[in-house]
Amino acid sequence: MVRRYYDLPSLNALAAFEAAARHLSLTRAAEELNVTPGAISKQVRLLEEELGHALFVRRHRALDLTREGETIAAALREAFERVSGTFRQIRTSGGQSSVTIGSTMALAQLWLMPRLGSFWNSHQNIIIDHVISDHARGLDRPDIDLRFRYGDGEWPDEVSAKLYDDRIFAVASPAFAREHTVQSLDELAKLQLLSVEGIDWTWTTWADFLRELGAPPRRLNVRRFNSYVVALQAARSGQGVALGWASLVQPLIESGDLQQLTDAEITAPQSYFITWSAKRPLSRQAEIFKEWLLALDD
C-alpha cells in the first residue's frame, strides 16, 4: 500500500465530511458538492472506518457530531479557510481585488443595496461578491470574508463588530390599515399575522412581540414563512400584518408600500453585526469595506 506523504485519508472523504459537519446534513452537503447523499454517506463511512471512530451520531433525520467529529471538523475548517484564502489572494493579485460578503436576502435587498453605491463610487477597484442565504448556517462558508449577522455578537471562531441596534413594530399595507383600525394589542392579536419562523429562531416571532408588550397569551392566527422578503411581499399585497425591523422596512414605508399599523414597538432583543474569521486576517480590501460599514450613520 502506497503511503500518502501527509498520512491523510482521502481528500474526497475529508471534503465530504467537512461539508456534512458544517451543515449537519448529508443532503445539504451533497447539494454543495454536486453529488448524491449516498456518495457523501459512503465517504463519511470510509473515513470513520479508517479512523476507527464514529464521527456522527445518526438520529432520525438529523446528525450530531461526536467529540472526535467536532475535533476533526474544526481542524478541517481552519485548514480549508487558509487554503481558500491563499487561492483568493493569488487569484486576485493580478487584477482587481474582490471581497466576498454574506448576508440574508432581506438585509442585502433592503439595507445594504441602497447604501452600497456610495462605496462603489469611492472604491471602484474593489469588487464586492455576494453570497445570499436565509439559513442560519448558510453563511458558514470559508470563502466569505465578511458576514452580516443578527444576534448577540458571539459566534464560534469569529470576531464581530456591532453595526446597529433596531426596533420592531407592526407593518401592513395602507389598504389593510384603512380596513383594520387597531386601538389595542387585543385587536392587533386578532388580525392575520405574518411571521418568519423555522429558519433562524433568534428572530422575534409574533408571540415574542406581544409577550414583550405585556399582552396576555392567546391563540394567534399566524401564517408562517421561511423568507422575510416573501413575508413582507404578502404584507405589501394586503394579506396581513408583518413584524417590521425598522432598518429593513424603512424604505418600504418611505415609498408608501407599507405603514406602521400601531404605535406599539419594542427594541429588537439582539443587534446586527459584521463578523469575520478569527483564524485568518482580513485582506486590505476587506478591511477597507469593514471600516466603511462601521462608519455608516444609521
Beta strands, then each sheet from edge to edge (+ up, - down):
strand 1: 56-59
strand 2: 62-65
strand 3: 97-103
strand 4: 126-132
strand 5: 146-151
strand 6: 158-164
strand 7: 167-172
strand 8: 193-196
strand 9: 222-225
strand 10: 241-245
strand 11: 259-267
strand 12: 271-277
sheet 1: 1+ 2-
sheet 2: 4+ 3+ 5+ 12- 6+
sheet 3: 9+ 8+ 10+ 7- 11+
end
